[in-house]
Amino acid sequence: MRHFVTYARRAAVAMAILVVAALVSGCETLALAGLGVGGTAAVNHKMTSTPTRTFTASLNKVKLASIGALKRMGIQHDDIKKVENGEIITARVGKRAIEVELESLTANTTRMRVVARDGGFFYDGATASEIIVQTEKGLGV
């Protein structure tokens, strides 16, 4: 009888975990928060792995330098789409989906934000940072 109670407890815990997972599967932040301290670390990593840089250069110059940076890294860009106050360059390398967001702050000032998603919900901050470094080199900064 004692083994049955232990088995029933384990089954109840497993069922509770499955129910919680099903409820929060649509919301990454809630799912990670539900994981506790490890989840918090993953959310912090996710939030801090989208580096930005503001350049004293026009949007067009930063765009050309960004495309050059991707080419030097062996990454072919897929698309460039215009958005309000800027453009978004998309690329893919392996499992990583890369977005280079360029926002024109003034005629001579452009903000660059790079997001490299590593397949799932984790971000690849190292690749994103290297794209910014290579863009700086392309601009001669």
TIVO-2410 file (N, C-alpha, C; in nm, 3 decimals):
# residues 141
REC num residu      c1      c2      c3 atome chaine
REC   1      M   0.082  -0.120   0.000     N      A
REC   1      M   0.000   0.000   0.000    CA      A
REC   1      M   0.086   0.126   0.000     C      A
REC   2      R   0.197   0.120   0.073     N      A
REC   2      R   0.285   0.236   0.082    CA      A
REC   2      R   0.343   0.273  -0.055     C      A
REC   3      H   0.378   0.171  -0.136     N      A
REC   3      H   0.432   0.197  -0.269    CA      A
REC   3      H   0.326   0.260  -0.359     C      A
REC   4      F   0.202   0.220  -0.341     N      A
REC   4      F   0.094   0.276  -0.420    CA      A
REC   4      F   0.077   0.425  -0.390     C      A
REC   5      V   0.088   0.464  -0.263     N      A
REC   5      V   0.075   0.605  -0.225    CA      A
REC   5      V   0.188   0.687  -0.287     C      A
REC   6      T   0.311   0.636  -0.281     N      A
REC   6      T   0.425   0.705  -0.342    CA      A
REC   6      T   0.405   0.720  -0.492     C      A
REC   7      Y   0.359   0.612  -0.556     N      A
REC   7      Y   0.334   0.616  -0.700    CA      A
REC   7      Y   0.224   0.718  -0.732     C      A
REC   8      A   0.118   0.719  -0.653     N      A
REC   8      A   0.007   0.812  -0.675    CA      A
REC   8      A   0.053   0.956  -0.659     C      A
REC   9      R   0.139   0.981  -0.559     N      A
REC   9      R   0.192   1.116  -0.540    CA      A
REC   9      R   0.275   1.160  -0.660     C      A
REC  10      R   0.360   1.072  -0.706     N      A
REC  10      R   0.445   1.105  -0.823    CA      A
REC  10      R   0.358   1.131  -0.946     C      A
REC  11      A   0.255   1.050  -0.963     N      A
REC  11      A   0.165   1.068  -1.078    CA      A
REC  11      A   0.092   1.202  -1.067     C      A
REC  12      A   0.050   1.239  -0.945     N      A
REC  12      A  -0.020   1.366  -0.926    CA      A
REC  12      A   0.072   1.484  -0.955     C      A
REC  13      V   0.198   1.476  -0.911     N      A
REC  13      V   0.294   1.583  -0.937    CA      A
REC  13      V   0.321   1.593  -1.088     C      A
REC  14      A   0.337   1.480  -1.153     N      A
REC  14      A   0.361   1.481  -1.298    CA      A
REC  14      A   0.242   1.540  -1.372     C      A
REC  15      M   0.123   1.506  -1.328     N      A
REC  15      M   0.003   1.560  -1.392    CA      A
REC  15      M  -0.006   1.710  -1.371     C      A
REC  16      A   0.026   1.757  -1.251     N      A
REC  16      A   0.023   1.901  -1.223    CA      A
REC  16      A   0.123   1.975  -1.311     C      A
REC  17      I   0.241   1.918  -1.328     N      A
REC  17      I   0.342   1.981  -1.414    CA      A
REC  17      I   0.292   1.988  -1.558     C      A
REC  18      L   0.230   1.883  -1.607     N      A
REC  18      L   0.177   1.882  -1.743    CA      A
REC  18      L   0.067   1.986  -1.761     C      A
REC  19      V  -0.020   1.999  -1.661     N      A
REC  19      V  -0.129   2.097  -1.669    CA      A
REC  19      V  -0.072   2.239  -1.672     C      A
REC  20      V   0.024   2.267  -1.583     N      A
REC  20      V   0.084   2.400  -1.580    CA      A
REC  20      V   0.155   2.428  -1.712     C      A
REC  21      A   0.228   2.330  -1.763     N      A
REC  21      A   0.298   2.349  -1.890    CA      A
REC  21      A   0.200   2.379  -2.003     C      A
REC  22      A   0.088   2.309  -2.004     N      A
REC  22      A  -0.012   2.332  -2.108    CA      A
REC  22      A  -0.073   2.472  -2.097     C      A
REC  23      L  -0.094   2.517  -1.974     N      A
REC  23      L  -0.155   2.648  -1.954    CA      A
REC  23      L  -0.064   2.762  -1.996     C      A
REC  24      V   0.065   2.747  -1.974     N      A
REC  24      V   0.156   2.858  -2.003    CA      A
REC  24      V   0.237   2.837  -2.130     C      A
REC  25      S   0.205   2.736  -2.206     N      A
REC  25      S   0.285   2.708  -2.326    CA      A
REC  25      S   0.281   2.821  -2.428     C      A
REC  26      G   0.179   2.902  -2.425     N      A
REC  26      G   0.169   3.013  -2.520    CA      A
REC  26      G   0.245   3.136  -2.475     C      A
REC  27      C   0.295   3.139  -2.353     N      A
REC  27      C   0.362   3.257  -2.301    CA      A
REC  27      C   0.497   3.219  -2.244     C      A
REC  28      E   0.603   3.247  -2.317     N      A
REC  28      E   0.739   3.215  -2.277    CA      A
REC  28      E   0.775   3.271  -2.140     C      A
REC  29      T   0.743   3.396  -2.118     N      A
REC  29      T   0.782   3.462  -1.995    CA      A
REC  29      T   0.720   3.392  -1.875     C      A
REC  30      L   0.590   3.360  -1.883     N      A
REC  30      L   0.525   3.289  -1.773    CA      A
REC  30      L   0.583   3.150  -1.756     C      A
REC  31      A   0.611   3.082  -1.865     N      A
REC  31      A   0.667   2.948  -1.855    CA      A
REC  31      A   0.803   2.952  -1.787     C      A
REC  32      L   0.886   3.048  -1.826     N      A
REC  32      L   1.018   3.058  -1.764    CA      A
REC  32      L   1.008   3.101  -1.619     C      A
REC  33      A   0.918   3.191  -1.590     N      A
REC  33      A   0.899   3.235  -1.452    CA      A
REC  33      A   0.854   3.119  -1.365     C      A
REC  34      G   0.774   3.030  -1.421     N      A
REC  34      G   0.728   2.914  -1.347    CA      A
REC  34      G   0.839   2.816  -1.315     C      A
REC  35      L   0.949   2.826  -1.384     N      A
REC  35      L   1.062   2.737  -1.357    CA      A
REC  35      L   1.145   2.782  -1.239     C      A
REC  36      G   1.118   2.898  -1.184     N      A
REC  36      G   1.190   2.942  -1.065    CA      A
REC  36      G   1.314   3.021  -1.098     C      A
REC  37      V   1.416   3.003  -1.016     N      A
REC  37      V   1.539   3.081  -1.030    CA      A
REC  37      V   1.604   3.060  -1.166     C      A
REC  38      G   1.609   2.937  -1.212     N      A
REC  38      G   1.666   2.910  -1.344    CA      A
REC  38      G   1.589   2.982  -1.453     C      A
REC  39      G   1.457   2.987  -1.437     N      A
REC  39      G   1.373   3.058  -1.533    CA      A
REC  39      G   1.403   3.206  -1.533     C      A
REC  40      T   1.426   3.263  -1.416     N      A
REC  40      T   1.458   3.405  -1.406    CA      A
REC  40      T   1.588   3.435  -1.477     C      A
REC  41      A   1.687   3.347  -1.459     N      A
REC  41      A   1.816   3.367  -1.526    CA      A
REC  41      A   1.798   3.362  -1.677     C      A
REC  42      A   1.714   3.271  -1.726     N      A
REC  42      A   1.692   3.261  -1.870    CA      A
REC  42      A   1.623   3.385  -1.923     C      A
REC  43      V   1.528   3.441  -1.850     N      A
REC  43      V   1.460   3.562  -1.894    CA      A
REC  43      V   1.559   3.678  -1.896     C      A
REC  44      N   1.642   3.691  -1.793     N      A
REC  44      N   1.742   3.797  -1.790    CA      A
REC  44      N   1.840   3.783  -1.906     C      A
REC  45      H   1.882   3.660  -1.933     N      A
REC  45      H   1.972   3.638  -2.046    CA      A
REC  45      H   1.904   3.679  -2.176     C      A
REC  46      K   1.778   3.643  -2.188     N      A
REC  46      K   1.704   3.676  -2.309    CA      A
REC  46      K   1.693   3.827  -2.325     C      A
REC  47      M   1.664   3.897  -2.218     N      A
REC  47      M   1.644   4.041  -2.227    CA      A
REC  47      M   1.774   4.116  -2.253     C      A
REC  48      T   1.885   4.066  -2.204     N      A
REC  48      T   2.011   4.138  -2.218    CA      A
REC  48      T   2.090   4.097  -2.342     C      A
REC  49      S   2.042   4.002  -2.419     N      A
REC  49      S   2.117   3.954  -2.535    CA      A
REC  49      S   2.070   4.014  -2.666     C      A
REC  50      T   2.017   4.134  -2.660     N      A
REC  50      T   1.981   4.206  -2.781    CA      A
REC  50      T   2.057   4.339  -2.778     C      A
REC  51      P   2.183   4.335  -2.818     N      A
REC  51      P   2.265   4.456  -2.809    CA      A
REC  51      P   2.219   4.566  -2.904     C      A
REC  52      T   2.243   4.689  -2.861     N      A
REC  52      T   2.211   4.806  -2.942    CA      A
REC  52      T   2.332   4.896  -2.949     C      A
REC  53      R   2.335   4.979  -3.051     N      A
REC  53      R   2.444   5.076  -3.067    CA      A
REC  53      R   2.388   5.192  -3.147     C      A
REC  54      T   2.422   5.313  -3.107     N      A
REC  54      T   2.383   5.432  -3.183    CA      A
REC  54      T   2.506   5.485  -3.254     C      A
REC  55      F   2.492   5.508  -3.383     N      A
REC  55      F   2.602   5.556  -3.466    CA      A
REC  55      F   2.575   5.699  -3.511     C      A
REC  56      T   2.681   5.777  -3.522     N      A
REC  56      T   2.670   5.910  -3.581    CA      A
REC  56      T   2.694   5.892  -3.731     C      A
REC  57      A   2.591   5.842  -3.796     N      A
REC  57      A   2.596   5.816  -3.940    CA      A
REC  57      A   2.451   5.804  -3.988     C      A
REC  58      S   2.432   5.829  -4.116     N      A
REC  58      S   2.297   5.821  -4.172    CA      A
REC  58      S   2.249   5.676  -4.176     C      A
REC  59      L   2.119   5.660  -4.186     N      A
REC  59      L   2.059   5.528  -4.195    CA      A
REC  59      L   2.117   5.449  -4.312     C      A
REC  60      N   2.132   5.514  -4.426     N      A
REC  60      N   2.183   5.445  -4.545    CA      A
REC  60      N   2.325   5.395  -4.524     C      A
REC  61      K   2.411   5.476  -4.461     N      A
REC  61      K   2.550   5.434  -4.435    CA      A
REC  61      K   2.554   5.315  -4.339     C      A
REC  62      V   2.472   5.319  -4.235     N      A
REC  62      V   2.469   5.209  -4.138    CA      A
REC  62      V   2.412   5.083  -4.203     C      A
REC  63      K   2.312   5.100  -4.290     N      A
REC  63      K   2.255   4.985  -4.360    CA      A
REC  63      K   2.360   4.917  -4.447     C      A
REC  64      L   2.434   4.997  -4.525     N      A
REC  64      L   2.538   4.939  -4.611    CA      A
REC  64      L   2.647   4.872  -4.528     C      A
REC  65      A   2.685   4.933  -4.416     N      A
REC  65      A   2.788   4.874  -4.329    CA      A
REC  65      A   2.736   4.745  -4.264     C      A
REC  66      S   2.608   4.741  -4.231     N      A
REC  66      S   2.548   4.620  -4.171    CA      A
REC  66      S   2.546   4.505  -4.271     C      A
REC  67      I   2.507   4.534  -4.393     N      A
REC  67      I   2.505   4.431  -4.498    CA      A
REC  67      I   2.647   4.382  -4.524     C      A
REC  68      G   2.743   4.474  -4.526     N      A
REC  68      G   2.883   4.436  -4.542    CA      A
REC  68      G   2.932   4.349  -4.427     C      A
REC  69      A   2.889   4.381  -4.305     N      A
REC  69      A   2.927   4.302  -4.188    CA      A
REC  69      A   2.873   4.160  -4.200     C      A
REC  70      L   2.747   4.148  -4.239     N      A
REC  70      L   2.689   4.015  -4.257    CA      A
REC  70      L   2.765   3.937  -4.363     C      A
REC  71      K   2.801   4.002  -4.474     N      A
REC  71      K   2.875   3.934  -4.581    CA      A
REC  71      K   3.011   3.888  -4.531     C      A
REC  72      R   3.083   3.974  -4.455     N      A
REC  72      R   3.214   3.935  -4.402    CA      A
REC  72      R   3.203   3.814  -4.310     C      A
REC  73      M   3.090   3.803  -4.242     N      A
REC  73      M   3.068   3.691  -4.151    CA      A
REC  73      M   3.014   3.568  -4.224     C      A
REC  74      G   2.993   3.579  -4.354     N      A
REC  74      G   2.942   3.467  -4.431    CA      A
REC  74      G   2.793   3.445  -4.416     C      A
REC  75      I   2.722   3.553  -4.381     N      A
REC  75      I   2.577   3.546  -4.361    CA      A
REC  75      I   2.510   3.624  -4.473     C      A
REC  76      Q   2.424   3.558  -4.548     N      A
REC  76      Q   2.351   3.622  -4.657    CA      A
REC  76      Q   2.220   3.678  -4.604     C      A
REC  77      H   2.194   3.806  -4.629     N      A
REC  77      H   2.067   3.863  -4.582    CA      A
REC  77      H   1.953   3.817  -4.673     C      A
REC  78      D   1.837   3.796  -4.612     N      A
REC  78      D   1.719   3.748  -4.683    CA      A
REC  78      D   1.636   3.862  -4.740     C      A
REC  79      D   1.611   3.962  -4.654     N      A
REC  79      D   1.515   4.065  -4.691    CA      A
REC  79      D   1.548   4.195  -4.620     C      A
REC  80      I   1.507   4.305  -4.680     N      A
REC  80      I   1.516   4.436  -4.617    CA      A
REC  80      I   1.379   4.498  -4.632     C      A
REC  81      K   1.316   4.528  -4.518     N      A
REC  81      K   1.184   4.591  -4.527    CA      A
REC  81      K   1.185   4.723  -4.454     C      A
REC  82      K   1.113   4.816  -4.512     N      A
REC  82      K   1.102   4.949  -4.454    CA      A
REC  82      K   0.995   4.946  -4.346     C      A
REC  83      V   1.027   5.013  -4.235     N      A
REC  83      V   0.932   5.031  -4.126    CA      A
REC  83      V   0.934   5.179  -4.089     C      A
REC  84      E   0.843   5.217  -4.003     N      A
REC  84      E   0.838   5.357  -3.963    CA      A
REC  84      E   0.972   5.398  -3.901     C      A
REC  85      N   1.032   5.502  -3.953     N      A
REC  85      N   1.160   5.557  -3.906    CA      A
REC  85      N   1.280   5.465  -3.927     C      A
REC  86      G   1.270   5.366  -4.017     N      A
REC  86      G   1.387   5.282  -4.037    CA      A
REC  86      G   1.365   5.165  -4.128     C      A
REC  87      E   1.452   5.065  -4.107     N      A
REC  87      E   1.447   4.943  -4.188    CA      A
REC  87      E   1.487   4.825  -4.102     C      A
REC  88      I   1.443   4.705  -4.144     N      A
REC  88      I   1.480   4.582  -4.076    CA      A
REC  88      I   1.541   4.488  -4.179     C      A
REC  89      I   1.663   4.444  -4.150     N      A
REC  89      I   1.734   4.349  -4.234    CA      A
REC  89      I   1.720   4.212  -4.167     C      A
REC  90      T   1.673   4.113  -4.242     N      A
REC  90      T   1.660   3.979  -4.187    CA      A
REC  90      T   1.759   3.886  -4.257     C      A
REC  91      A   1.808   3.789  -4.181     N      A
REC  91      A   1.902   3.691  -4.233    CA      A
REC  91      A   1.883   3.561  -4.156     C      A
REC  92      R   1.940   3.455  -4.208     N      A
REC  92      R   1.934   3.325  -4.140    CA      A
REC  92      R   2.067   3.256  -4.162     C      A
REC  93      V   2.119   3.198  -4.054     N      A
REC  93      V   2.241   3.117  -4.064    CA      A
REC  93      V   2.222   2.998  -3.971     C      A
REC  94      G   2.221   2.879  -4.029     N      A
REC  94      G   2.193   2.759  -3.950    CA      A
REC  94      G   2.055   2.769  -3.889     C      A
REC  95      K   2.047   2.746  -3.757     N      A
REC  95      K   1.919   2.757  -3.686    CA      A
REC  95      K   1.890   2.901  -3.645     C      A
REC  96      R   1.985   2.988  -3.657     N      A
REC  96      R   1.971   3.125  -3.607    CA      A
REC  96      R   1.895   3.214  -3.705     C      A
REC  97      A   1.795   3.282  -3.651     N      A
REC  97      A   1.723   3.385  -3.727    CA      A
REC  97      A   1.774   3.519  -3.677     C      A
REC  98      I   1.822   3.602  -3.769     N      A
REC  98      I   1.885   3.729  -3.732    CA      A
REC  98      I   1.801   3.845  -3.784     C      A
REC  99      E   1.782   3.945  -3.698     N      A
REC  99      E   1.713   4.068  -3.734    CA      A
REC  99      E   1.802   4.185  -3.697     C      A
REC 100      V   1.831   4.269  -3.794     N      A
REC 100      V   1.906   4.392  -3.770    CA      A
REC 100      V   1.808   4.506  -3.788     C      A
REC 101      E   1.773   4.570  -3.679     N      A
REC 101      E   1.677   4.680  -3.681    CA      A
REC 101      E   1.754   4.812  -3.683     C      A
REC 102      L   1.728   4.893  -3.783     N      A
REC 102      L   1.792   5.024  -3.797    CA      A
REC 102      L   1.684   5.131  -3.784     C      A
REC 103      E   1.708   5.225  -3.693     N      A
REC 103      E   1.612   5.332  -3.669    CA      A
REC 103      E   1.681   5.466  -3.686     C      A
REC 104      S   1.629   5.547  -3.775     N      A
REC 104      S   1.684   5.680  -3.799    CA      A
REC 104      S   1.634   5.774  -3.690     C      A
REC 105      L   1.726   5.819  -3.604     N      A
REC 105      L   1.689   5.912  -3.498    CA      A
REC 105      L   1.693   6.056  -3.549     C      A
REC 106      T   1.798   6.087  -3.626     N      A
REC 106      T   1.808   6.215  -3.697    CA      A
REC 106      T   1.869   6.185  -3.833     C      A
REC 107      A   1.893   6.286  -3.912     N      A
REC 107      A   1.953   6.264  -4.044    CA      A
REC 107      A   2.093   6.203  -4.032     C      A
REC 108      N   2.162   6.228  -3.922     N      A
REC 108      N   2.299   6.179  -3.904    CA      A
REC 108      N   2.316   6.086  -3.784     C      A
REC 109      T   2.207   6.034  -3.730     N      A
REC 109      T   2.215   5.946  -3.615    CA      A
REC 109      T   2.123   5.826  -3.637     C      A
REC 110      T   2.180   5.706  -3.623     N      A
REC 110      T   2.105   5.583  -3.646    CA      A
REC 110      T   2.127   5.487  -3.531     C      A
REC 111      R   2.018   5.434  -3.480     N      A
REC 111      R   2.023   5.333  -3.373    CA      A
REC 111      R   2.013   5.196  -3.437     C      A
REC 112      M   2.100   5.106  -3.394     N      A
REC 112      M   2.103   4.970  -3.446    CA      A
REC 112      M   2.076   4.872  -3.332     C      A
REC 113      R   1.986   4.779  -3.355     N      A
REC 113      R   1.954   4.675  -3.257    CA      A
REC 113      R   1.960   4.542  -3.330     C      A
REC 114      V   2.032   4.446  -3.274     N      A
REC 114      V   2.047   4.317  -3.341    CA      A
REC 114      V   1.991   4.207  -3.250     C      A
REC 115      V   1.906   4.124  -3.309     N      A
REC 115      V   1.850   4.010  -3.238    CA      A
REC 115      V   1.888   3.885  -3.316     C      A
REC 116      A   1.954   3.791  -3.248     N      A
REC 116      A   1.988   3.662  -3.309    CA      A
REC 116      A   1.922   3.554  -3.223     C      A
REC 117      R   1.816   3.496  -3.274     N      A
REC 117      R   1.744   3.391  -3.201    CA      A
REC 117      R   1.808   3.257  -3.235     C      A
REC 118      D   1.840   3.184  -3.131     N      A
REC 118      D   1.911   3.057  -3.147    CA      A
REC 118      D   1.813   2.940  -3.154     C      A
REC 119      G   1.733   2.937  -3.257     N      A
REC 119      G   1.638   2.827  -3.274    CA      A
REC 119      G   1.513   2.843  -3.191     C      A
REC 120      G   1.519   2.821  -3.062     N      A
REC 120      G   1.402   2.827  -2.975    CA      A
REC 120      G   1.383   2.963  -2.913     C      A
REC 121      F   1.375   2.966  -2.780     N      A
REC 121      F   1.348   3.092  -2.712    CA      A
REC 121      F   1.475   3.156  -2.657     C      A
REC 122      F   1.591   3.095  -2.679     N      A
REC 122      F   1.716   3.155  -2.634    CA      A
REC 122      F   1.773   3.246  -2.742     C      A
REC 123      Y   1.841   3.349  -2.698     N      A
REC 123      Y   1.901   3.445  -2.789    CA      A
REC 123      Y   2.051   3.425  -2.791     C      A
REC 124      D   2.113   3.452  -2.905     N      A
REC 124      D   2.257   3.438  -2.922    CA      A
REC 124      D   2.318   3.577  -2.917     C      A
REC 125      G   2.352   3.621  -2.798     N      A
REC 125      G   2.407   3.755  -2.778    CA      A
REC 125      G   2.544   3.773  -2.840     C      A
REC 126      A   2.625   3.666  -2.846     N      A
REC 126      A   2.759   3.676  -2.902    CA      A
REC 126      A   2.754   3.707  -3.052     C      A
REC 127      T   2.668   3.638  -3.124     N      A
REC 127      T   2.655   3.664  -3.268    CA      A
REC 127      T   2.600   3.804  -3.292     C      A
REC 128      A   2.500   3.843  -3.214     N      A
REC 128      A   2.442   3.977  -3.229    CA      A
REC 128      A   2.547   4.084  -3.203     C      A
REC 129      S   2.627   4.066  -3.099     N      A
REC 129      S   2.732   4.164  -3.067    CA      A
REC 129      S   2.837   4.170  -3.176     C      A
REC 130      E   2.872   4.056  -3.232     N      A
REC 130      E   2.973   4.054  -3.339    CA      A
REC 130      E   2.923   4.125  -3.464     C      A
REC 131      I   2.796   4.117  -3.493     N      A
REC 131      I   2.741   4.189  -3.608    CA      A
REC 131      I   2.757   4.340  -3.586     C      A
REC 132      I   2.734   4.386  -3.464     N      A
REC 132      I   2.753   4.529  -3.434    CA      A
REC 132      I   2.900   4.567  -3.445     C      A
REC 133      V   2.990   4.483  -3.394     N      A
REC 133      V   3.134   4.512  -3.401    CA      A
REC 133      V   3.178   4.521  -3.548     C      A
REC 134      Q   3.131   4.427  -3.629     N      A
REC 134      Q   3.169   4.428  -3.771    CA      A
REC 134      Q   3.108   4.548  -3.843     C      A
REC 135      T   2.990   4.592  -3.802     N      A
REC 135      T   2.930   4.714  -3.860    CA      A
REC 135      T   3.014   4.836  -3.824     C      A
REC 136      E   3.061   4.842  -3.698     N      A
REC 136      E   3.149   4.952  -3.656    CA      A
REC 136      E   3.273   4.956  -3.744     C      A
REC 137      K   3.332   4.840  -3.769     N      A
REC 137      K   3.452   4.835  -3.855    CA      A
REC 137      K   3.419   4.885  -3.996     C      A
REC 138      G   3.304   4.847  -4.046     N      A
REC 138      G   3.262   4.891  -4.179    CA      A
REC 138      G   3.244   5.041  -4.187     C      A
REC 139      L   3.205   5.101  -4.076     N      A
REC 139      L   3.187   5.247  -4.072    CA      A
REC 139      L   3.317   5.319  -4.038     C      A
REC 140      G   3.419   5.243  -4.002     N      A
REC 140      G   3.547   5.304  -3.964    CA      A
REC 140      G   3.543   5.369  -3.827     C      A
REC 141      V   3.459   5.316  -3.739     N      A
REC 141      V   3.446   5.371  -3.603    CA      A
REC 141      V   3.550   5.309  -3.513     C      A
***
